[in-house]
Amino acid sequence: MSRPEAPYLRIVDEIRRRIAAAELRPGDQVPSARQISQEWGVAIATATKVHAALRQLGLTEARPGIGTVVASAPKPARVPADERARRPRGPARPRGEGELSRERIVGVAIAVADADGLAELSMRRVATELDVATMSLYRYVAGKDELLLHMIDTVLGEEEVPPPSREGWRTDLARIARLEWRTLRRHPWLAPAMSITRPQLTPNTLALTDGVLHALDGLGLDSETQLYVHLTLFSFGRGLAAAIEPETEAQRDTGLTNDEWMDSQQARLAELAAAGSPLLRMALRNDFDFDLDRLFEFGLARLLDGLARHLSDDGGP
């Protein structure tokens, strides 16, 4: 008597068929876990197993800030256990617990959060991606909270904090703020994961703080004001970056980029503008660009302008 096929494998086979038929091409997004759950009527846990199996087969890959896409080139396949069970021959592949390390676990967790958002991250999901038992992860991290702490420290250490330069405090602070912004951009889950009132104390979060303090050294500011400058700059970037993950999720779910979505709203926008003031109609006719990078640069410049005024008012350089 044959063993019934696991539900997630039927979905894997269907997505694999779409890829083989070129309905999904390299670089195209595959259905998100939420879309799989809705289309096939399965639980999110089953949908995450589908994603893990597709990656193990070398059919998909995670793209930071985009999601799970069809792989651009074939990769060596890691065949899921249920897939192996359907095959008439071939020895069972041992689970990979012997290859585990904290660095590998953290790396996979970052890839999951980059691709599918922090809400989809769990110890079970990471274990599924690694093809190991969930309990085996606890030998390396105490739980999800500690895992998240290591994830934050890892991504904040991707770029070295620039040392003080001869170009002055404004240039130095701008470099650190842009470094933070690039990191927040690469990892949309980072902004909501970080706390201002209960800061995650890791070597790389402290390195960023130290970089700001060195940039402000010699300006006559007391230590409390220096820390407020650091928190204000970081809070600005973090607050703006908080818009990235919902936008990324909306793009995954709708298949529309921000520009495409705005194009679809033109009729509604024109209707609202016609009912508004002449100033609003004029502003909207100028084809305003909702670009987060431009908004970041504008806000950063104004923050530094304000700090320069504060230093001038206090008699600083």
N, C-alpha and C positions, 0 to 999 in steps of 0.2 A: 504494500500500500504506500503510495507516494505521499511525502509530507507536503501539506499545503504551503503555497508560496506566501512569504511575508508580504504584507500590504505595501511596504515602502519599495519593495523590489519591482512591483508592477509600475510604480511611478517612475522609478529609475529607468526601466525599460522604455517607457513612453518618451521620456526626455532624451534618452539615448537615440531613439528612433528619429526624433525631431532634429537632432544634431546630424545624424547620418543622412537625413533627407535634405540637409541645408536649410531647413526651416529656421534653425538657430545656427548662425555662423560665428566663426571666431571673433571674440570681442563683444558679441551680443549678450545681454543680460539674460540669465535663466530665471524662471519664476522664483520669487522670494519665498521664504518659509511661510509667510502669511498667505501668499497667493496659492502656494501648493495646498495649504490647509483648506482654503476656500474652494479651490477648483476640484479637489479630490475628496473633500469631506473627511480629512484625517486630522489627528491632533498635531500640534506644533512639534511635539517630540518626534513624531513620525516624519514630519517634514524636514527636521534637522538631520535625521538619519539619511534622508534622500540626498541632501547636500553633501554630507560626509561621504556617502558612497560614490557620488559623481566625482568628487575630488580624488578619492582613492583610485578610481578607474582612470584618472588622468584626463577626464573630459572637461573639467571646469577648473577655474582658479579664482582666488579672491583678489579683487582690485580695490585698494584703499580708497574710500570715499565714493565708490561706485556700487560695489556689491559683487555677487558671484556671476562670472561671465564664462562663456565657452572658451576653453583654453586655446591659445594662439598656435600651439604646437603640441603634438602628442607627447605624453609623459609616461614613464613606466607605471603600469597599473598596479595598485594594491587592491586585491579583490576582497570585497566584504565577506564576512563569514557566511552569511546566508546565501550569497551568490556561490561560494565554494561548495556549500552543501547541496546545491542543485546539480553540480557537475558529477558525472558518473565516476570519474577517476581523479586522482591527484591527492597528495597528502595534505592534511590540514596545516595551514600556516600558523606558527606560534604567535601569540600576542606579543607586542613589542615592549613589554615593561622593562626589559633589560636595557633598552636604549633611552630610557627616560632620564631627564635632568630637569632642574628647575628652569634653566634657560629655555629648554625646548618647550616646556609647558607654557611658559610666559609668552614665547613667540607665537604659539598656536592660538593662545587666548587673544593676543593682539590682532591676529589675522581674522579671527571670528568676529571680534568687536568692530574692526574696520569694515568688514564685509556686510554684517547683518545687524550691527548696533549693539549697544550694551544690554538691551532688554533680552537679547537672544543668548547672552553669555551665561553659562553655568558650568559647574564642575563636570556635570554629566555630558554637556556638549563638547567640552574640551577633551574629555576621555574618549568620546565617540570619534572625534577627529583624529586622535592618536591611536585608535584601535586598542585601547587598554581598558582595564576595569577602573571604574570611577574611584574606588577606594585606594587604588595605587597612587593617585595624585597626592593624597594626604601625607605621603612620606616626604614630599618636597615642599608643599605649601599647606598651611593650617586650614585654609578654607578660601572662600571666594573673596573675602575682605583683604586677606593677605595677598592673594593673587592679583587683585586690582592695584594694590600698593606697588607690587613689583612691575606691573604693566606701566603705571604712571612713571615710575623711576626710569624704566627702560626707554620709553619714547622721549622723555625729556632729556635723555642722554644721547640722542641720535646726532645732535650737533653740539660742538663744544662752545661754551659760553665765551664770547670774545673778550679779551682782556682790555683794560683801559687804553685808549689811544691818545695821541697828541691833538686830536681834532676837537676835543672838548666834551663836556658832559652830555650835551644834546645829541651829538652823533652817537656816543656810546649807548645812551638809553634807547635811542631809535633802533640800533642794531640788536639789542637784547629783546626789545618789544617785537621786532620783526621775526626774530628767531622763535619766540613763543608763538607768534601768529602762524608761522609756517608749520610748526608742530601741531597746533590746534587744527589747522587745515587738513593735514595728512591724516589725522586721527579724530574724526568727528565726535567720538564718544568721550574724548578727554575733557572737554569743557564741562559737561554735566557731571563727570566723575569727580572733579576737583572741588574742594571746599575752601572758602575764604576764612570762615569762622572756626573751622576745625581742620587746619591745613595738614595735608599729608607730608610728614617729615621724612624725606628720603635724601640720599646724597645729592641727587640731581636737582631736586626742588631747592635745596639749600644753596647749591651752586648758582642758580639763577638769582636768588636773593643776594648772595655775596657779590655777584657781578654788578647789580644795581648799586649796592652800597659803595663799591669801589668807584663806580662812575660818578657818584655824588660826593666822594671824599674831597675835602678841601673847600667846599662851598659854604661852610658855616652853618649847615643844617644839623640839628640835634638828631640823635639816633631814632627817636620816635617819628620825626618828620620824614627821615630817610625811608623808614619802613612803610609809612603811608604812601610815599611816592611809588615804591615798589608795588604795593597792593593796588593802588589806583591804576597803574599801567597794566598790570596783569588782569585786573577786574574788567577793564575796558575790552581787552582782547578776548577774554573768556566770555563776557556777555555777548559780544558780537558773534563769537564762534558757536554760541548756544543755538543759533539759527541753522547751523550746518547739518546737524544730524536729522532734524525733522525734514529739511529740504531733501537730503539724501534718501530718506525713507519714502518721501512722496514721489521722488523720481523712480525709485525701485518699484513702487506700487502702481504708478500710472504709466510708466514708460516715457514720460515727457520731461525734457530738460526744462530749466527755469525759463529760458527764452521761448521755448515752444508753448509752455503753459501761458506765459504772458501774451503771446500771439493769439491764443485761443480766447483770451479775455478782452480783446480789443473792443468788441461791440459793447460789452458791459461797461468797460472803462469810458468809452465815448458817451454812453448814456448818462453815467454819473457825472462826467465832466460837464456835460451840457446843462445839468441841473445845478452845478456849483457856481462859484464866483468867477469873474473874469481872470483873476490872478491864478486860480486853480486851472482853468482852461489853458492859459498861457504856459504854465509850468508843464502840463501834460503834453502839450503840443511839441515841447522841446525834446521829446523822446528820452525821458529820464532813464538812466541806466541803474538798475538795482544790483550793482556789482559790489560784493562784499570786500574785495581787495581795495577798491577805490574808496569805499566808505571807511575802511580801516586806516588807510593813509591820511584821509581827511581828518578823522578823529584823533589820530596820533599826533598830527601836526598841531591841532588845537590844544591838546593836552600839554604838549611841550611849550607852546606859546604861553599857556597859563602858568606853567612852572617857572618860565623865564621871568614873567611879570612878578610872580611871588618872590623870586630871588631879588629882583630889582627893588621891590617895595621893602624888603628886609635888609637892603644894603649889601646884598651878596654880589658876586661877580656877574 
